[in-house]
Amino acid sequence: MKSQDTLFGIAEQYIEIIEAMERTADKEDLARLEEERALWHGRLMDKLKKEGIKFKDREHVTAIAFRIVRQEL
């Protein structure tokens, strides 16, 4: 069971949602996933700020999330 309050857990959930969006063509699923992505993006930004990790913009936050999940950071 992954912890969704750790930086890794939040990043992992965020990336899972992005990957699910890439795999689906269903408009309803995409709309739901986009709402979830926005929620988790906000959580990730809050956690990055709390941890003192700086970011430039939305794309940079996503890049950081991928690096965290791949254990490159």
SULDAJO-V460859 format. One record per residue. N is the residue number from 0. SS is DSSP state (h for helix, s for strand, l for the rest). BURIAL is 1 if it has 16 or more other ideal C-beta (glycine too) atoms within 10 Angstrom, else 0. D_FIRST is the distance of its C-alpha to the first C-alpha in whole Angstrom. Layout:
n=N ss=SS burial=BURIAL d_first=D_FIRST
n=N ss=SS burial=BURIAL d_first=D_FIRST
This chain:
n=0 ss=l burial=0 d_first=0
n=1 ss=l burial=0 d_first=4
n=2 ss=l burial=0 d_first=7
n=3 ss=l burial=0 d_first=9
n=4 ss=l burial=0 d_first=12
n=5 ss=l burial=0 d_first=12
n=6 ss=h burial=1 d_first=15
n=7 ss=h burial=1 d_first=13
n=8 ss=h burial=1 d_first=10
n=9 ss=h burial=1 d_first=13
n=10 ss=h burial=1 d_first=15
n=11 ss=h burial=1 d_first=12
n=12 ss=h burial=1 d_first=12
n=13 ss=h burial=1 d_first=16
n=14 ss=h burial=1 d_first=16
n=15 ss=h burial=0 d_first=15
n=16 ss=h burial=1 d_first=17
n=17 ss=h burial=1 d_first=20
n=18 ss=h burial=0 d_first=19
n=19 ss=h burial=0 d_first=19
n=20 ss=h burial=0 d_first=22
n=21 ss=h burial=0 d_first=24
n=22 ss=h burial=0 d_first=23
n=23 ss=l burial=0 d_first=25
n=24 ss=l burial=0 d_first=28
n=25 ss=l burial=0 d_first=28
n=26 ss=h burial=0 d_first=29
n=27 ss=h burial=0 d_first=28
n=28 ss=h burial=0 d_first=24
n=29 ss=h burial=0 d_first=25
n=30 ss=h burial=0 d_first=26
n=31 ss=h burial=0 d_first=23
n=32 ss=h burial=1 d_first=21
n=33 ss=h burial=0 d_first=24
n=34 ss=h burial=0 d_first=23
n=35 ss=h burial=1 d_first=19
n=36 ss=h burial=1 d_first=20
n=37 ss=h burial=0 d_first=23
n=38 ss=h burial=0 d_first=20
n=39 ss=h burial=1 d_first=18
n=40 ss=h burial=1 d_first=21
n=41 ss=h burial=0 d_first=22
n=42 ss=h burial=1 d_first=19
n=43 ss=h burial=1 d_first=19
n=44 ss=h burial=1 d_first=22
n=45 ss=h burial=0 d_first=22
n=46 ss=h burial=1 d_first=20
n=47 ss=h burial=1 d_first=22
n=48 ss=h burial=0 d_first=25
n=49 ss=h burial=0 d_first=23
n=50 ss=h burial=0 d_first=23
n=51 ss=l burial=0 d_first=26
n=52 ss=l burial=0 d_first=25
n=53 ss=l burial=0 d_first=28
n=54 ss=l burial=1 d_first=28
n=55 ss=l burial=0 d_first=31
n=56 ss=l burial=0 d_first=30
n=57 ss=h burial=0 d_first=27
n=58 ss=h burial=0 d_first=28
n=59 ss=h burial=0 d_first=27
n=60 ss=h burial=1 d_first=24
n=61 ss=h burial=1 d_first=23
n=62 ss=h burial=0 d_first=24
n=63 ss=h burial=1 d_first=22
n=64 ss=h burial=1 d_first=19
n=65 ss=h burial=0 d_first=20
n=66 ss=h burial=0 d_first=21
n=67 ss=h burial=1 d_first=18
n=68 ss=h burial=1 d_first=15
n=69 ss=l burial=0 d_first=18
n=70 ss=l burial=0 d_first=18
n=71 ss=l burial=0 d_first=22
n=72 ss=l burial=0 d_first=22
